[in-house]
Amino acid sequence: MTTILLMYLLVGVVAGILAGLLGIGGGLVIVPMLVLCFSWVNIPDTMTMHLALGTSLASIMFTSVSSFWAHHQRGAVHWDVVKKIVIGIFTGTFIGSCIAAQLSTRFLKGFFVVFLYYVAVQMLINKKPKPSRHIPGYPAMFGVGNVIGAVSSLVGIGGGTLSVPFMVWCNMAVHHAIGTSAAIGFPIAIAGTIGYIYNGWSVPDLPPHCLGYIYLPALLGIVVASVFTAPLGVRLAHSLPVDRLKQIFAVLLMGVGTRMLITIL
């Protein structure tokens, strides 16, 4: 049990640093690591992915606050953009969590693997979207928010892998896009957490210490570590070659995706 708790803390350390450094909310690491941890504590495979996704989004509620506040203090959060997109984020994320609850673990793992490979390739080629326009108005942002929220709920992330490229495409500086993405991760996490609690509330035979599809021991360990390490990630984002770090992280994602793919086949 001590080893598992230490593992949850380690997941939180990694998630917090990545949230601040790359603006990705840490979910890309939290989900596969939780799936591994849950297999060690004999949680049935049919619910490991749902619990990992729900717990990941719940942890991002805390990680994103610490991260976006640190970015806000550096003037890197565009609150006008957050206000435009937040309603779409809420609806898309909640609907996405309801859809995920009806899908099998095998399908969710496959979708997650495809998404990991997509993110890894984007990081490796480092193709930046051409900043060819400005942030659109409320109707378009509602649609964008729904897409980002729905995908985020299906893979348990704070949406940074989608929102950061979108905002850079809309002529926002990269560091500001990361900071704003961290703020957008908060409503994603709230809506996703509510959705996974609601959809898992009446599911029979969940393991002890669950709140719907939120596994509380893992959530506690991740939150305790990540809240303290997210500001460190923010400081590193403003001082380290982020592009090089993304390439290294991309290789790690491919390895994680391949391992998860093997468990499906």
Summary of the structure (lengths in Angstrom):
residues: 265
radius of gyration: 16.9
end to end distance: 29.5
largest distance: 52.2
contacts: 1068
relative contact order: 0.23
helix: 78%
strand: 2%
